[in-house]
Amino acid sequence: MMRSKPDEDDYWNSSKCRAFTFDDDYDELSSLKESKRAVNSIRQFVVDEDEDEDDMVKVSWSGEPIGSITWSIKETASSTKQEQSFPKIDSGPSLPRQGSGYSLSSLFKAFSEPSTRNFAPELRKPKSEYKDYVSDWSPEETVKRMQRGKFCSLETFRSLKDKMQLLDQAVCANDGNVITAVCTHVFLQKYFLQCKLEVLSRELMSRDVALRHYIHYLKEMGEQKLLVELFKSLGRTEDMALLQYREHLSIKDEVRRKEYLKSCISLPFPPDDAGHVQDHYTLLERQIIIEANDKHLENKGQVEVFKKHPRKASILNMPIITTLYYSCLQFPFKLSLTLPSTISEKQYLLTALSARAKLKEWLDVGSLFTTKNWLGYTKKRSPIGFHRVVDILHKNNAPAQVLQEYVCLVEDPNLKISLAQKYKCHDIVIDMYKDQKDRQQLIVYQGKVERGSPEDKKIQDILNNTQIRWKN
Amino acid sequence: MAHSARRDAPELPDFSLLKRLARDQLIYLLEQLPGKKDLFIEADLMSPLDRIANVTMLKQHDVDKLYKVENTPIFSTCDQICFLIRPRIQTVKWIADTVNADKAAGKFRKYKIIFTPQKFYACETVLEEQGIYGDVSTDEWAFYLLPLDDDIISLELPEFFRDNFLEGDQRWVTTGGSALHLLHSLFGPFSKVYGIGRCAKMVYESWREQVEESEQKAQKSEIGNVFLIDRDVDFVTPLCSQVVYEGLVDDIFRIKCGCVEFGPDVTTADKSMKVMLNSQDKVFSEIRNEHFSNVFGFLSQKARNLQTAYDKRRGMDIKQMRTFVSEELKGLKQEHRLLSLHIGASESMMKKKTKQDFQELLKTEHSLLEGFDIRECITYIEEHINRQVSMIDSLRLLCLLSLTENGLLPKDYRSLKTQYLQSYGIEHLLTFANLRQLGLLVEQQPGDALTAMESKVGKLVNDKTAEKLTGAFSSLAKKSNFRALSKKLALVPKTGEEYDLRVPRDMAYVFSGAYIPLSCKLIEQVLERDGWTGLEEVTRMLNGNEFVVTASHSGADARFKTDSQRIILVMFLGGCSYSEISALRFLGREKGYKFIVLTTAIINSARLMEAMLDNHV
């Protein structure tokens, strides 16, 4: 993929879209390079004179400034690495799950510990702090107190109406933290377990803000089952399906993952998405087969492709196009058969092209575009622009003749000539200027080719040709 | 190159006070746990912490060892452990596991969690559920504001965006209000607050309540006006490729907390180097706001000047040489170092951008902004996807297409989505669901007939089917109206006009003269009109929620007041990009304002898109 520098410069110059051009001045880049040389040459004597390295900003300049916290943490990390490894601690289920249902009283008591907010001395204590404890707070007062992080009991809100009033009050206060707290109190788990979801979801429908807080809370807490139930009772089947589909990401074993995906197909997705999930399942199924097969072949070491291009990674869980590319590396033309999904001609071509170009099978590349017409003549056509084809071939270091062949096929003359210049297909450029009878351009171009080269001679011959009626 | 500022532009307040306050409070909190302790720090708090404190300071307050929170078993042998974390459930669960593992092993230690900037109810629920409530003491470190530069303050809360706009969780609203309150009590009183967006309104309310409950001591106001803006007012701007130097550096190298790591290809040494990018860097401060195409010329000129300055040495006598060394050499050496660094960075960026056919990408973006050759753009995006070029860039282009075209035609939506899933993985179904939820990538809805029905359905919300319908409407309500807005506010200059990027004539220069950032244009218009009058149509297309409030208090001497009036704090809720900051700096120079940007985080297109991904567990 190494591109020579002149190529790049050339591209920036020759690029057609000048309207918002990023940089249009060849001189500037070259002068920048000169500056760089100049500056680098200065470096040498600067270093000579340089005794006080650290006259720069201390914190920021060396790779990891000494004394910085980031630096220090790296130090601890490397020093602890030598220590013995620890027994793995099983997180979650094995740990005793103590704790009550969501008793808020204890929670908000904690908030009322002596305040440590001595932050800005200018900030005075809120006036409301001077109130004393009263057990029967109105919804408004309760929410206010919760916002201040002070003790208050939610146990007094017992009827559904009271609960909803409290919830609405929390929503009015806009404080997400309080909304979540009230939600978890209002929708105590026991409600769910006693199938009161119907009641709750009715109340929740019209309380979108509260609902979103509660859903986010359940997501963060990993309450998958509860969420599924909630979505179901809200009639949000698509959200429910996506939530369940998402679970596949946490399954590491590919066979189990495949089985899980299979069970996802019947989830209530909209038709398009259902198709995608089906594809996902089929793809993984095929990948498991391919993977087992190719691993075996590779180990036996008899397949040419694997010798030339050893498999860098497993094909499992790769996207469809990657799988197609992978297969194209081995069997260029049988492929569409092994793929689960409808791949467009364009997608297939781009992928096959990249794969064959990567293997430097230029003949194969040719056959991708060749079609026969009814008279039996072969012709090259492509669902993607040939300028794109040229670009891909160039990125795969195709030889000059191959590039030239495809540049020739570009239809738009302006595009063709700029590509020909970019990839140094001199013959095409020269012939096109000759056909256009553009003497001036030809002379300019002569200045760009090497003196005494065949191109130079060719141009000279054309220019000397008195038969041509030049337009300028 | 450096634009001459209007001479009467006011001075910016000194925000280093914020760092000092945060540091003092942290020390206070550490002292609440006397004796030796190990400190575990959440990974993304490390850089912000580095900006305000250092190891020596922590050691002075009995911190023994420092660790990064990594969700693995801990190694500490200390009998006191302090955790400095963001209020995230994942982290608290890990702490609970750690404490419970100690318990099981019969190890007894003291634990303290310091949540910053505040604790959340949900975090304490975890402690309670895991049975360690009470075994662990908790505290809050109100570290709201980190000054990244003279005119940039960040809350360093990238999750604000997703939590608020995608999940609809308003947990950060109070944080925003408190941040504003802190600035108000230190640099206020503010006299006028403008704003637009639902979150902006709520943050304003939260701030107002906090002001009511505290007393503002009489002081000279240093910041007069405030502008609050929600990120979802303008998604187009942060999704565009950045071409101003600072933005480009962020797009390519990712600036983290005002600091960037340049690899060996830039430093031309064998190791990479962390560099602070701010106004202290004299070379950077002159090029940060420039269009990239101007940067070369500038750096070349600088290099020549430097050469000349060094060349002066030749032919000096001893005395002159001594003066030269003592007075000039140090400055020259520093400049030299900076210069070679930024030349290296420019060169490396140029190479990377050439490789990915940046020209063509920009051309497509500009066509989308202009609403020109849309079919061609779709073909380009399609091929981008088919060739499996950057997953994030493809997604970004799709979103730009949807935002500028008010949604995709159902046929295009289906086909592009399918191809995307085929190229980058079917699990991106989840990403597409998120993008639709946020209104970033949607299908066009069939016409206005639905909108008329919307109000009727509102009365029937108890009906399940109606609920589903309102769901459909709410995505309709998120219609971006970009084309109409662009026309109304003249965001896209007429084609065919030459745009001299060396002498920018408006904020469009930050996007090569192709587009004036919507967010910044709104700010300009509102400041000019001193309110929203005359912008009714615009705000209607932006879903309303605009406001302007004037403080009732007055006083302070008139001269000072006028100065502070021209200092404007712009708060971006959900993040802002470097290009927007550059545009505001330009606007400030033109109109004699000074803008201070207060943002929940610095974002760019990649960070915005990454926040939408759901394909990890």
Interface residues (C-beta under 8 A of the other chain):
Chain A: R3 E8 Y11 W12 S15 C17 A19 F20 T21 F22 D23 D24 D25 E28 L29 S31 L32 K33 E34 S35 K36 A38 V39 N40 I42 R43 V46 E49 D50 D55 M56 V57 V59 S60 W61 S62 G63 E64 P65 G67 S68 I69 T70 W71 S72 I73 T76 A77 T80 E83 F86 P87 K88 I89 S91 L95 P96 R97 Q98 G99 S100 Y102 S103 S106 L107 A110 T116 R117 N118 F119 A120 E122 L123 R124 K125 P126 K127 S128 Q147 N174 D175 G176 N177 V178 I179 T180 A181 T184 R202 M205 S206 D208 V209 R212 H213 I215 H216 Y217 K219 E220 M221 L234 G235 E238 L242 Y245 R246 H248 L249 S250 D272 D273 H276 V277 D279 H280 L283 N317 M318 P319 I320 I321 T322 S341 I343 S344 K346 Q347 L350 T351 S354 I384 R388 D391 I392
Chain B: L21 Q25 Y28 L29 Q32 I41 M46 S47 L49 D50 A53 N54 V55 T56 L58 K65 L66 Y67 K68 P73 F75 I89 K93 W94 A96 D97 T98 N100 A101 Q118 F120 Y121 A122 E124 T125 V126 E128 E129 Q130 G131 Y133 T138 D139 E140 A142 D163 E167 G168 D169 Q170 R171 W172 V173 T174 H181 L182 S185 L186 M202 E205 S206 E213 S214 E215 K217 V243 C259 T268 K271 S272 M273 K274 V275 M276 Q280 F292 S293 F296 G297 L299 S300 K302 A303 R304 L306 Q307 Y310 L329 K330 K333 Q334 H336 R337 L339 S340 I343 G344 S346 E347 M350 K351 K353 T354 K355 D357 F358 Q359 E360 L362 K363 H366 E382 E383 N386 R387 Q388 R414 K417 T418 Q419 L421 Q422 S423 Y424 G425 I426 E427 L429 L430 A433 V461 N462 K464 T465 E467 K468 T495 Y499 S512 G513 A514 D614 N615 H616 V617
